[in-house]
Amino acid sequence: TPPAKRKWGHYALPLLWCEHVIGWANVTGRDHSLSVDVGFVNGRPAEKDFDAALEAEIERLREFLRLQEV
């Protein structure tokens, strides 16, 4: 989608956790960095593994986008 027509960032993604859609991640890439805005339907999961898993997925997206620049 051209920038003028975008409502969200470059990547608007569903957020999945334990087989459920729990929210969304709106990701914008600028100047070789990512801005990530995460929203939740019923609040952030309380499981201790969630934050680490979310950070790992953001890093995987960062790596994927770096590979696409080559």
Secondary structure, DSSP 8 states (H G I E B T S, - for coil): --GGG-SS-SEEEEEEETTEEEEEEEEEEETTEEEEEEEESS-----THHHHHHHHHHHHHHHHHHHHH-
